[in-house]
Amino acid sequence: MKDKQTSSCGHHPSQPGQVEQLLTITEVADWLGVSTSMLFHHDPGEGPSRIKFGNSIRYRRCCVTAWLDEHLVTDR
């Protein structure tokens, strides 16, 4: 049996009994204060991990939060 891969935020996709909150590209763009085209055209690894199926793009809320945490800059 194959090991499940972890996402950028470290969770295992499709855990039994767990409902994932998926956000649209518009919802994430509004949340981050950026354009949808900025999110749509970013190079892999430069933005939050996304799920693409057909013409739809969705983001896991936990992955967007993890991506934000990875880019946190603190003044020292």
C-alpha positions in Angstrom: 0.0 0.0 0.0 1.3 3.5 -0.9 1.9 6.1 1.8 -0.3 9.1 1.6 1.5 12.2 0.6 1.3 15.3 2.8 0.2 18.7 1.6 2.2 21.9 2.1 0.6 22.3 5.5 1.5 18.8 6.6 -2.0 17.3 6.7 -2.8 14.0 5.0 -5.4 14.7 2.2 -8.8 12.9 2.5 -8.6 11.8 6.1 -11.6 9.7 6.9 -14.4 11.6 8.7 -12.7 15.0 8.1 -14.4 17.6 6.0 -11.9 20.0 4.3 -12.8 23.6 3.7 -12.0 24.4 0.0 -11.9 28.1 -1.1 -12.3 29.5 -4.5 -9.6 31.6 -6.2 -11.8 34.6 -5.7 -12.2 33.9 -1.9 -8.4 33.5 -1.5 -7.7 36.6 -3.6 -10.1 38.7 -1.5 -8.6 37.3 1.8 -5.0 38.1 0.7 -5.9 41.4 -0.9 -4.5 40.4 -4.3 -5.9 39.9 -7.8 -7.2 36.5 -9.0 -4.8 36.7 -11.9 -1.8 37.0 -9.5 -2.9 33.8 -7.9 -3.8 32.1 -11.2 -0.4 32.9 -12.8 2.0 32.3 -10.0 4.8 29.8 -10.6 4.5 26.6 -8.6 6.1 27.0 -5.2 5.6 30.8 -5.2 2.0 30.8 -3.9 -0.2 28.7 -1.8 -0.8 25.1 -2.9 -3.8 24.7 -5.1 -6.1 21.9 -6.3 -6.9 22.0 -10.0 -9.6 19.9 -11.6 -10.9 20.7 -15.0 -11.3 24.5 -15.1 -11.7 24.8 -11.4 -9.1 25.8 -8.9 -9.6 25.4 -5.1 -7.4 26.0 -2.1 -7.4 24.3 1.3 -7.8 27.0 4.0 -5.1 25.3 6.1 -2.6 25.3 3.2 -3.2 29.0 2.6 -2.7 29.7 6.3 0.5 27.5 6.3 1.8 29.4 3.2 1.2 32.7 5.0 3.1 31.5 8.1 6.0 30.4 5.9 6.3 34.0 4.6 5.9 35.8 7.9 8.6 38.5 8.4 9.2 39.7 11.9 11.1 42.9 12.8 14.0 42.2 15.1 
